[in-house]
Amino acid sequence: MGKIKWGILATGNIACQFAEALKYVKDAEIRAVASRDISRADKFALKYGIKQCYGDYRRLAENKELDIVYIGTPNSCHIQDAIMLMDNGKHVLCEKPLSANAKEAEAMIQKAKENDVFFMEGMWTRFFPAVRKGMEWIAQGRIGKPRSLYASLGLDVGSKKDAMWRFNTAMAGGGR
């Protein structure tokens, strides 16, 4: 089997991090990138050695040679972007959070089933060695049956809070 041919939808910070990380995956290559601004797509393509770039997300979705597309668009766009890609037969890795709400997540999962494509949220912590070991121990009954889980993530944003999309509910950001 040849390399998995990736497309990247969007060119922001998280897409840059994804492109950097994909360099270390031996069976993967980035074949195309799309941005709403062709100059940003060109710049991204030059930086990461990508041959095809588009100033239109739909053109990337219609690219027949891509196997899977990473979605790095704003959270509020995930549902429309994922459905467009899946309707074009693309497997999808969608940046977290997957959706703004459960109804959107259910619609995306249903669309993946209808199109028989792989669909996953990019929740990287799931693959941490410590998390995998904990899941193994749970499956073995080694630590008993879990009854609850508490997790916390902190982000020091200081005075930038009002300007960040992460705190903008219209962009499917988190709670205040």
C-alpha positions in Angstrom: 0.0 0.0 0.0 1.3 3.5 -0.8 1.3 6.6 1.3 -2.0 8.0 2.7 -2.7 11.2 0.8 -3.8 14.0 3.1 -5.5 17.3 2.4 -5.6 20.1 5.0 -8.6 22.4 5.2 -7.5 25.8 6.6 -4.1 27.3 7.3 -4.2 28.6 10.8 -2.0 27.8 13.8 -3.5 24.4 14.5 -3.2 23.3 10.8 0.5 24.3 11.0 0.9 22.1 14.0 -0.8 19.3 12.3 1.4 19.7 9.1 4.5 19.7 11.3 3.5 16.5 13.1 2.5 14.7 9.9 6.2 15.0 8.7 6.9 12.2 11.2 4.4 9.8 9.9 6.2 7.6 7.4 3.1 6.4 5.5 1.6 9.9 5.0 2.0 12.8 2.8 0.2 16.1 2.5 -1.0 16.5 -1.1 -3.3 19.6 -0.9 -4.2 22.5 1.2 -7.1 24.9 1.0 -7.7 28.3 2.6 -10.4 30.9 2.0 -7.5 33.1 0.9 -5.4 31.7 -2.0 -2.3 33.7 -0.9 -2.5 32.0 2.5 -2.8 28.6 0.8 0.2 29.4 -1.4 2.3 30.4 1.6 1.3 27.3 3.6 2.0 25.1 0.6 5.4 26.6 0.1 6.3 26.2 3.8 5.3 22.5 3.9 6.2 21.4 0.4 2.6 20.8 -0.7 2.0 20.6 -4.5 -1.7 21.6 -4.7 -3.3 24.5 -3.1 -6.8 26.0 -3.4 -8.5 29.3 -2.4 -11.8 27.4 -2.1 -12.6 24.5 0.3 -15.0 22.8 -2.3 -12.2 22.4 -4.8 -10.1 20.5 -2.2 -13.1 18.4 -1.4 -13.5 17.5 -5.0 -9.8 16.4 -5.4 -10.1 12.7 -6.3 -6.6 11.8 -5.3 -7.0 12.6 -1.6 -7.7 9.8 0.9 -8.4 11.9 4.0 -8.7 15.5 5.0 -7.8 17.2 8.3 -10.3 20.0 9.2 -8.6 22.9 11.0 -11.3 25.5 10.4 -13.1 27.4 13.1 -15.3 25.2 15.4 -18.5 26.8 14.0 -17.6 25.6 10.5 -16.9 22.0 11.4 -20.3 20.6 10.5 -20.6 22.2 7.1 -17.0 21.3 6.2 -17.2 17.7 7.4 -20.4 17.0 5.6 -19.0 18.6 2.4 -15.9 16.4 2.6 -17.8 13.2 3.4 -20.3 13.9 0.6 -17.3 13.9 -1.7 -16.1 10.5 -0.3 -13.4 11.8 1.9 -12.4 10.3 5.2 -12.2 13.1 7.8 -10.1 13.9 10.9 -11.8 16.9 12.5 -10.1 19.2 15.0 -11.6 19.3 18.5 -14.2 20.2 19.5 -16.0 18.1 16.8 -19.1 20.2 16.9 -20.9 23.0 18.7 -23.5 20.6 20.1 -24.7 17.0 20.2 -27.2 17.5 17.3 -24.4 18.5 15.0 -22.2 15.7 16.1 -25.0 13.2 15.5 -25.5 14.6 12.0 -21.9 14.3 11.2 -21.7 10.7 12.4 -24.8 9.8 10.4 -23.2 11.4 7.3 -20.1 9.3 7.8 -22.2 6.2 8.0 -24.2 7.1 4.9 -21.0 7.7 2.9 -19.1 4.7 4.5 -16.1 6.9 5.5 -13.8 7.1 8.5 -14.6 10.1 10.8 -12.8 11.0 13.9 -12.3 13.9 16.3 -8.7 14.9 16.7 -8.6 14.2 20.4 -4.9 13.4 20.6 -4.8 12.8 24.4 -6.6 9.5 23.7 -3.4 8.2 22.3 -1.1 9.2 25.2 0.8 6.2 26.6 -0.6 6.8 30.1 -4.2 7.0 28.8 -3.7 3.8 26.7 -2.3 2.0 29.8 -5.1 3.1 32.0 -7.7 1.8 29.4 -5.8 -1.5 29.2 -5.9 -1.8 33.0 -9.6 -1.0 33.0 -10.3 -3.7 30.4 -8.3 -6.2 32.4 -10.2 -5.3 35.6 -6.9 -4.4 37.2 -8.2 -1.2 38.8 -11.8 -2.1 39.2 -14.9 -0.6 37.5 -14.6 3.2 37.0 -17.4 5.2 38.5 -16.4 8.7 37.6 -13.6 10.7 35.9 -12.5 14.2 36.7 -10.4 16.1 34.1 -9.3 19.7 33.9 -7.5 21.9 31.4 -6.3 25.3 32.2 -5.5 28.1 29.8 -4.1 31.4 31.0 -5.4 34.0 28.6 -5.1 37.1 30.8 -6.6 40.2 29.3 -7.0 38.6 25.8 -10.1 36.7 26.9 -12.7 38.9 25.1 -10.8 38.8 21.8 -10.3 35.0 21.7 -12.5 32.8 19.6 -12.3 30.2 22.4 -14.7 32.4 24.4 -17.0 33.3 21.6 -20.1 31.2 21.6 -21.1 32.3 18.1 -17.9 30.6 16.9 -18.7 27.5 19.0 -16.1 28.4 21.6 -16.2 27.3 25.2 -18.1 28.7 28.1 -17.1 31.8 29.9 
